[in-house]
Amino acid sequence: MYRTFIMATAVLMMGGSLAKGQGTTVNIQKNNIKLQSDLMTPEALWAMGRISGVSASPDGKKIVYQVSYYSVKENKGHQILYVSDADGKNKKQLTVSAENETDAAWIGNESKIAFLRDGQLWSMNADGSSRKQLTNSKTDIEGFKFSPDGKHVILIKSIPYHGTIKANPNDLPLATGRLVTDMNYRHWDHYVETIAHPFVAEVTENGIGDGKDILNGEPYECPMAPFGGIEQLCWSPDSKYIAYTCRKKEGVGYAISTDSDIYLYNIDTQETRNLCKPAGYKEPNIDATKSMKDQAVNRQDGDFSVGYDINPSFSPDGKYIVWQSMARDGYESDRNRLCIFSLADASKKYITEKFDSNVDAYTWANDSRTLYFTGCWHATVNIYQTNLAGEVKQMTEGWNDYGTIQMLGNTGKLLATRHSMSHPDDLFVVTPSKKEKKAAVVQITDENKNIFDQLEMGKIQERWVKTTDGKDMQVWIILPPHFDVSKKYPTLLYCEGGPQSPVSQFWSYRWNFQIMAAHGYVIIAPNRRGLPGYGSAWNEEISGDWTGQCMRDYLSAIDDATTNLPFVDKDRLGAVGASFGGFSVYYLAGNHDKRFKCFIAHDGAFNLESMYTDTEEVWFSNWEYDDAYWNKDQTANAERTYRNSPHRFVDKWDTPILCIHGEKDYRINANQGMGAFNAARLRGIPAELLIFPDENHWVLKPQNGILWQRTFFNWLDRWLKQ
C-alpha cells in the first residue's frame, strides 16, 4: 500500500503532479498570508512553499533548488527555481514567468544550470541569464542526466505501449474502450498505455536531438512506475557506461514480482549486461496465486538478487557501483540494504548489515571509500556513515527526519533536506565528524518563516508503552498549542499506513499532526508492530497477521493514554488512518469494545477477498495474505487473514464512520470505501463518504485538499466535541 519511502515521495509528487496541463496564465508566487490566529489552518498549510529538487554545484559554492507554491483559488501549483550561495546567502529567484521550471541540475564543471520547462530541456547561467532551449522533442522530456564529460545526456521519455491494452482501430479515433489482454493494465492512477524509456543523445552546439533508446524494442519501463525518476540511472565517471534500473517483466509476471535488476549499458557497443544475475539465469517457476516466501525463487542456492534492486551509483573513481537492494522477490517492504558491486571481479557485498533497518537514501563521499545514508531508527531518520568494510556510524541525531542527501561539491560536506512533525523541509549543510553523532548541522533555508512566525505549534512528547506480549513500543504524543495540563482533550488514535511505514518525524500536507493538534486534539501515534526502525523481527511480525498483535498494539497505546495521561478524555476518542491505517480503522470499527466515538478511514482495504483481485500489484496481497482466496490448500495465515477481514465484522459496527476514497486509486480501489460506507448505512450507522473522482491514493489538488481537511474536522468535531 505504502512503501517506506512514500511519504517523502508524496511531497515531491504534489509539486510535480501539477506541472502540466494547467495553463500558464497565473504566475503563482510565494504566499505572504496573514493568519487570523496562531493556530494552524488548511489554508496556512497550502500557503507553504515546498522545497525539493536541490542540486549542489561541482565546486560546492552554490546550490539550486525548487520550491512549489500553490493557489487554492486557482487550484494550481507553480514550480519555481532559486539559486543561492552554499550557505544560503545571496538567494535569487531564477523563474520569472508563469511557466513551471523543475529538475534543475548543474552541467558538468560549468557554471550552467540545466532544467525542464514545458516538457523540454533548457539551460541558463547561474544568475538566470542566457536562457536557451536545448531540445525540440515531440515527446515531453520527464527527466535528464548529463554525462560527466558533457558530451551526452540521458533523456527520459514515454513511448507507446500496448503489451496489456491493445491499440484501438485507426478508424475509431473517438472510442474510449480499452481491450485488456493481461494484468498490469492499470498502475497506481493511470492505464498503462505508455512506458518510460531512457534515450541517450549527443550534446552539440546546435542543441540536443531525440537520442537513441537504450531499451529499443524492449517492452519494459525505466525508470520504474509509479515513483521512479532519474535517480534510477547513472553515468560512469568516464562517461562510457550507464547503469540503470529495470524490472524486465510484463503482465502477470510484472504484477506478482518485485524483481528489478541493475543493468550496465555500453554507449559505444550498445551492449547491456545484467549486474544482478549471471548470464543464462533462469527464474524458477512461480505459482502466481501464492506467497513467494517459501517458493523456489526465494530458496535458491546463491545470491541472485531477486528482490528490488534500484538506484545505482558509480563510485567517483569508477571502480564500484552501489545500489539499494532487497533480498526477496514479492516482498516490497523487505529490508533495503546497500549492495556494492566491484567492476573488477563482479563480486557483491552488502555493507549496511550492521544497520538493522532500511537505507532510505545514500550518496558516495569523494574518497570512493565512504558512503553516507539515511535510515530510520526509533522513529527518527538520521544520517549514517558506512565504508567498504561495512562499518556503520551514526552521524546526526535528534527528533527529525533527513530526506535527500548529496555531497556539497568537493567540500567534504553534505547537503540535505530535513523535516519534522513541526516543520516542513528546509535545506541543511552537514559537516561529518569522526565522532559518533557529532556532525555539525547548519540550516541554510527557512522557506516558510513568514508563516511559522505567526503560528503556535503543539509540543511533541515521546512515550514507551508495554504491549500485550510484554514488549516496549514507542509512541508519539502530540499536544494542542497552548496546552493546559489541567484540561481534558478529545483524543485521536493515529493508525499508520504501509503496513510497514514508520511513524517517524514525518511532515504531511494532509495527515498533519500539527493541524490536528491546532483543532484541539491530542494525537496518540504508536509505532506498532510491523514498522521499521526497531529491527527486522519487529518489522516483519505483521506479515500474515494484520489483525493480530499490531491491532493489540493500537489498543495498548490508546489504553495507556486513557489510563496514564490525565489530559486524555476517554469518553471522547476517535481513530483515524489511511491505507493500511484505513484498513485498521475498518477492523477496529468491529473490534473496539466501545472505546471510540467515531472513525475516519481513508483509502483503506475493507474486503480482503475483493482486494486480492482488485489491486494491480498482486505481489503485495500474495506476500501479506499467503494465498488467493480460492486456494483450497490455504495456509493457516491465509485462513486467518480472510476470516478476519473487516467486512466480516460489520454486524458489530456501532460507531459513526467517515469513509474517504479516490476513484483513481488503483492500489486500493474505490469500491473498498464505497462498500464500507454502504455497509454502515445499511446497518443504520451514521456515515459519510467523501469520494474524489480525480484523486489517487493521495489528495493532490489544492481545493480537494481543503475540502478533505474541512470534512475531516467537521466529522471529528461533530462526534467528539458536541
N, C-alpha and C positions, 0 to 999 in steps of 0.2 A: 504494500500500500504506500508507505513512505519509506524511502531509503534513508540511511543515516545522514546523508548529505542534502536532503531535500529542503530543509529549512533555509539554508544558505542559498541554494539554487533558486528557491521561490522568490527571494528578494531580488535576484538578478533578473529573473524572468518577468517579474512585474514591471520592470523597466523595459525590457526588450519586447514584451508582448504588444506594446502599444506603438511600436516604431513604424509600422507600415499601415497603409490604407486608411489613414485618418486625416489626410489633408495637411496642408502647411500654412493655413491662413492665420492661425493663432500662435503667437510667439510666447509660450508659457515660460515664465522666469521664476526665480526664487520668490517664495511667498513670504511676505512680511506681515503675516496675520497678527492681529491684536486680539488676544483672548479676553473673554468676559469674566473669567475666574482663573484661579490657579490649578484647576482640575483638568485632566486630560479629556479631550473630546474626540469623536471620529474626525471632525474637521481639522483638528490640530494634527492628528496622525497623517492625514492625507496632504497636509501642508508641508510636511517634512521632505527635505531633499534626501535622496537615496544614493549613496556613493557605491560605485562599482567600477570594474574595468580599469584598475590602476596599473601603470607601467612606469618603470624607472629607466632613465637614460643610461646608456652604457657606462658613462663616467660617474654615475651616481649623483650628479649635481642637480638634476631636475626630475620632476615627475609629471606625468599627465594622467588625468583620471576623469571619470564620467560621473555625472550627477543627473538623476531623473527627477523632474518636477512634474506635478500633476495639477490639473484644474478640474475640480468637481463639476463646476458649471459646464465646462466644455466636454467633460467625460473623456479627457485625453491626457496623454503624457508627452513630455518633451525631454529629450536626452541631450545634454549639454556637456562639452568638453572644457576642462580647465587645465592650465599648466601652472606650476609653481616651482620655486626652489625646493630642494630636498628637505629643508627644514620647515616647509610650509609658507615661507615668506614670498613676497612678490607674486602673489596669486593673480592670474589673469584669465578671464573668460575668453575662450577661443571661438566658441559657437556664437554667431551674431544673428543668425536668421532663425526662422521658424522650423527649418529642417532639422530632423534628428541626426546627430553625429555621434557615432559609437565606436567601440572596439579599438581605441587609439593604441598605437604601438610605435616605438622608435625604430627607424630604419637603419639597420647595421650600426656603424660607428658614426653616422652622420647626425647632425642636429636637426633632423627632419622627423616629422610625425606622419605616419600613415593612419587612415581611419576610414570608416564606412559612412556613406551618405547616399540615401535614396537608392540602395542596392548596388552601388558602385564603390570602387576603391579610389581614394583620394590621397594626396599628400599636401603638406604645408610646412613652413618653417615653424620653429618652436614658439615664435611670437604670433603665429596665426597668419602671417603674410605668405604671399606666393602660393596660394591655393591652386592645385592642379588636379584635374580628374585623370586618373591613370588607366581606367578600364572603360570599355563601352560594351559590356556584356549584355546580351539579350536576356540572360537569366540572372536574377538577383544573386549577388555575392553575399554569403551569410557568415563568412569568416575568412581569415587570411593569416599567413605567416611567411615572412621574408626569410630567405636563406641567409646565413651569416655573411656570405660574400656579396649579398645584394643583387646577385645575377638572376635569381629565380624567386618565385613566390608561389605558395600553395593558396589556391582559391577554392573555397567550399561553395558548391552549387548543387541545387536539387535537380535531379533528372527524372523523367517519367519512369514509372514502374508499374507493370501490370502482371506481376507474379501471383497475386492473390485476388485482384479485381481486374476483370477483363476490360479492355478499352471498348467503349460503346461504338457502334457502327458510325461511319462518317456521315451517313445520310440522316442521322438522328442527333443533330448538334444540341438540341434543347432537352434531350432526355436526361432525367435526373436519377434514373435507376442505376444500380450497380450490381453486376453479376459477380458474386463472390465464389471463388473456386478453392480456397484454402484458408487456414487460420492466419492470424496477423493481418487481417484486412482493416482493423481499426487499432490504433495505438495511442494511448493517453487521451488525446482530444481531437484526433483527426483520422479520416480514412486514408489508408496507406496507398496513395496513387503517385507519390514521388518518394525518392530516397536521396539522401545527401551523398555526394561523391567529391573527393579531392582532385583538383586539377593542378598540374604544375605548369606554370607559364614563365616565359623569359621576360626579364625586365629590360626594356630598351629605352633609348632616348625619346622614341615616338610613343611610348606607352606600353601597356601590357595587353597581350592578346587573350584569347579564350583559354589557351593552355591545353595540355594533354591529360585526359582522365586516367589516373593511375590504377583505377579499378575498371577500366574499359571492358564492357561485356560481362561484368560480374554483377549479379542481382543482389548485392549486399550494400548496406549503408555504412558510411564512415564520414563524419562521426556518427555514433550510435544514438538513436532516438530513445527516450524523448529529451534527455538532459545533456547529451554530449555536445561539446563545442571544439574549438580549435586546440584545446588542451589535450585532445586525444591524438594529436600528431606532433612530431618534432623533427627538426633538422639535425643532422650530424654537424659537428664543428667545421668539418672540411667541405660542407655543402654538397656532398656526393650522395647522401642517403637520406631517406625519410623513414622514420618509424611511425607506424600508425596502428590504431585500434580498430578491430572489426570482428563482428560475430557472423561468420560466413555460414548462415543457415537461413532457410525460408520456411513459410507455412507452419505446420505443426512443429517441426524441428526448432524453429525460432521461438514459438510460443512456450515450449516446455523447457528451454535451456538457457542458462546464463553463461555459457562457454564462449567468451570472447578471447581473442588472442592478439598478440603484438606481432606485426609483420614489418620486415625490413625491405624497402624498395630502393633499388639502384637506379638513379635517374639517367645514367648513361646506357646501361644494358637493358633497362626496364624489367629486370628480373626481381621477383618477390620471394622472400624467404620467411617462413613461419618460425619465430624465435621460441615459441612455447611448446611446440611439438616436433618430434623427429619426422624426417621425410618418410612418407608412406604410412603414417599413423592412421589406423582405422578405429573409429569410435565403436565401442561395444553397443550391441542392441539395447534399446531403451524402451520400456513399457511406458507409454505416454499417459497412462491413467494412474500411475503410482508415483510416490515419492522416490527421488533418486538416492535417498540416504543410504540404502543398502543395495542399490543396483550396481552392476559391474563397473559402470563408468566411474564410480567413486570408490572402487575397490581394486584398482589396477596396481600391478607391481611396477612402481615407478612414479615419478612426478611428471604428469603430462599437462599440468596447468589447465584443468578442466573447468575452473570457475571463472569469475570475472577477472580479466587482465586488462587494465586500462591505463591511460595517461602516461605514455613513455617519455623519458627524457634522457638525452645523452649527457655523460659527464663532460665537463669543459675540456678535458684532454682527449676525448673521443674513445677512451678505452672501454667504457661501460655504458650500458643502458639500464636504467632503473624504471620500474613501473609499480603501480598498485595491483595487488594480486589477492584473489580469494581462492581457497583450496578446492571447494566442492562445487560441482555442477548442480544447478537447480536451487541454490540457496543464495538469495540476493542479499542476505544480512550476515553472511559468513564474515569472519574477521578479515579486515583489509590490511594486508602486510605490504612492506616494501620488498620487492624482489629485484636483485641486482644480477645482471647478465653480463658476463665477460665476453667481449667480442674476440678475444684471443683464443679461448679454448671452449666457448659455448657453454660454460658452466653457469649454474644458477645458485643463488644463495639468498636466504631471507634474513634481513638484517634488522628487523624490529621485533624479533621473537621475545625479547625481554619486556616488551610493552604489550600487556595482555588486553588490548583494546584496538580500535580502528585507527589506521592512518588516514586522516581526512584530507590533507593536502601536504605537499612537500616541495622542496627545492634543493638543488645542489649548491654547495659552497664552491667558491672559486678554486679551492685546492684539489678538487676532484676526489677527495677522500672523506669529506664530511657532508652529511645531509641534514637539513632541518625539516621537521614535520610537525603538523598539528594533530592532536588527538584528545579524546575525551577521557578524563579520569575524575571520578566522583563529581560528576555533573558540572564540570568546567572544562573548556577546551583551551589548552595551553600549547606552547611551542616546546618541542623536544629536539634533541640532537642525537644523531647516531653516526657511526662510521662503518667502514667496510668490514670490520670485525664484529659488528652487531652490538657495540657498547652504547647503551642509551642513557641520556642525561636530560633531566628537565631543565629548561632554560627560563621560563616565566612562571608566575603563579598569580592567583587572585581570582575573585568571583567575576569572571568574564569569559567570553569565547573569542579566540582568534579565528579568523576565517582564511582569507587568502594570504600567502606569504611568498616573497621573492627576494632575491639578493638586490640590495640597493647598489646596482652597478658593481664597480670594483672596490667599494669601500670596506667590504667585510661586514657591513651591517645588513639588517633585514628591513624590508618594507612590508607592512602587514595591515590588514583591516582587523578591527576589533569591535565587538558589541557586548551588551549585557541585557539583563531583563529591564534595566532602567535607562538604556541609551542605545540608539541605532549605531550603525557602522560609522567609524571615523578611521583616519589613517594614522599609523604609528611607526616610528623608527625604533628598531630593537637592536641593541648592541650586545652580541653574545659575550658571556663571561666564562672563564674556566671553572667558576664555582657554580654548584647546583643552585638553580632558582634565583640567580643573581644578575640576570641580564638587565641592562638598563633600558627602560622603555620611555619614549618621549612622544607625546601626542602632537601631531603636526596639522591636523584639521579640526575644526569644530563647526561642522556644516550647519547644525540646527541650534546654535547658541541662542539666536533670537527667539526661538520658541521655548527652549528649556529654561531660559531665564525667567519666563513667565509661569512656569509650572512648579508645583509641589509634588514630588514623587513619593510613592509609598516605599517604606523600608522593606528590605528583604532579610529574612531570617532562615537559618538552617536548623533542621531538627533531625535526629536519628531515632527511628521508631522500631520497636520489636515487632517482627511479623509472627504469624501464627505458627510457623515452623522454627521459631527461635532465632532468626537471622536479623541483622541490622539493616534497615532501609533508610536511605537519605531522602528527606522531604524538604522542599522549599515552601516557606510560608511568606506570602506577600500581603502586607498590611495596607490599609487605606491611608491616603495622605491625611495629615492632622489626626493621626490615630490617638484614640483615648482608651487607655487600658481598662478604664472602669466601665466602658460600654460593651454591649453585646452586638455583634455584627452578623448579618446574613453571610453565609459561607459557601464557597463553591469547591467541589472536588474536581480537579482538572485531570482528565483521562487522556494520556498521551497516545499518539498515533504510532505507526511503524509496521508491525508492533514493536520493532527494535530500533526506535529513535530515542536519543537521550533527552531527558528534561534538563538540559544544560542551561546556561545563561543566554538562551536564545532571545532574539528580538523579532517580533512578528508585527506586521501591519494589520492583522486581523485578530489572531489569537494572542492578544497583547495583555499581559498581566497587569500592567500599569493602568490601562484604561478600565479594566475590571475593578481594580482597587479604587480608582477615582470615582466609580459609581457606588462606592460604599460597601464593597465586598471584600472579605478575607478570602484568599485563594490558598488551597492546600494542593500542592503539586508533587506527588510522590514519584520517585524513581523506582517503580515497581519491578517485579521480576520480568526479565526479557529486555532490559535496556543495557546498552554498552556502557563501559566506564567502571565496571565492578568485577571484571574478569569474565572469561569466556563461559564459565559454568553458569553464572547468573544470567548472562545474555541469552544463552541457548535454552534455558529452562522453560521458556514459554512455548517453544515449537511443539505442536501436538497437544498442547494443554492450554488453550486460550481461555477457558473458563474455570481453570483450577487455581493454582497458587497466585497468579497475577491478580485475579479478582479478589481473592482474600487479602492481598496486599493493599488494594484500593480501600477495602473496608477497614483494614488495620489503620491506615493513615487517617481516615475520617473519624474513626472511633477514638483514636488517640487525641485528635484535635478536640472533639467534644468533651472528652474526659479531662484533659490536662491543660487546655487553653481556655481560661475563663472568659475570654472575649469572643469565643465562638458560640453562636446561638444554635444549639442542637435542634431547635424547633424550626429553623429557617435554613435548611441545607438544600443545595442543588448540585447536580452532577452534569458536567459538560465535556464534550470532546469531539474530535474529528478523526475520520479514517478508522484505524483500529480503536481510537478513542470513541468514535461514534458507535462502533460495534460494542464497546464496553458499556456505553450508556444504554443501548438496547438490551443488553444482557442484564445489567443492574436493574432495569425497569421491572423485570420479573423476578428479581432475586435480591432485593434490598431491605426486606423486613421493615418497611415503612420508615427508613432513615431519611429519605429525601422527599422534598415537597414539589420539585419539578426537575425536568430533564431537558437537555438540548443535545441532539445528535446531528453532526454534520458529516455527510458523505460516508456514513457508516454501513457496514455489512449487516443485514438483518436476517436474511435467509441464506445459510451457508450452502445448501444444496443448489439453489439458484445461482449463488455467487460462483460456484465452481465452474459452471459453463458460461456465465455471463462475462467474466473478466477476460481481458485479452492476454494477460501474462500468466499462463497456466502454471508455470514453474512455482509461482507463489502459493497457489492453492495446493498443488501437489505436495510441496515441502511441508506446509503447515497442517494439512489435513491427513496426509499419508495416502489417501485413496480417493478415486472417484466414487461418488455416492452409489453408483450402481454395481460396484465390485462386490461379489459375494464372499470374497476372502479378505475382507477388510481387517486391518489391524485393530487392536483394542483402542489405540489413539483415535483412529478414524471413526470408529463407532461412537466413542465418547464425544468427539467433535460435532458430528451431525446430531447426536442425541441432545446436545446442549446448545444447539443453535438458538439465538434469541427468539426467533419466530415461534418456537415450541413453548414459550413461557408467556405468551400473550394473555392466556387465561388468568394469569396472576397480575397483570398490569392494573394499577390502581392510581397512577400519578400523572398529572399533566405533562405533556411532552411536545416539544417543538422539533420538527424534522426539517433539515436543510439539505438540498442536493443540487448539483449542477448536471444539466442534461448532456453536457459534453464530457462528462466523467466516464471514460471507458474502462478505467481501472476498477471502480465500484459503480456499477450502472445505476441510473436514477430510479429504476424500478425498486431498488432496495429501500430508498427513502419513501417512495410512494406507497410501497407495501406496508411499511411500519405505520405511516400516517393513517392509511385506510383501516388497518387493524385496530388502531387506537379508537378511531371514530366509530367503527362497528361495535366496539366494546362500550361505547358511551363515555369514553375518557376525553377530557378537554385536550385538544391537539391543534396544532397549526403546521402547515407545510410551506416553507419558503423555497420555491423552485426557481432556478436560474437557467433558462433555455440556452444561454450563450456562455456559460462558465464551465470550467473543467473541475478537477479535484480541488482547485483553489478558486478564490474570487479575486479577479484581477482588475476589473474596471472600477474607476473611482465611484460612480454613483451606485453601482451594485455593492461596493464596499461599505458605503454609508448606509444603504438600506440594510445590509447584513448587521451592522452594529446596532442600528436603531431597533431592528426586530429582536435581536439578541437581548438587549437590555430591557425592552418593553416586556418581553416574556418573563425574564427574571424578576423584574420589579412587580409584575402582576401577582406572582405567586409567593415571593419571598419578602415583600415589603408592605403588603396590604393586610 
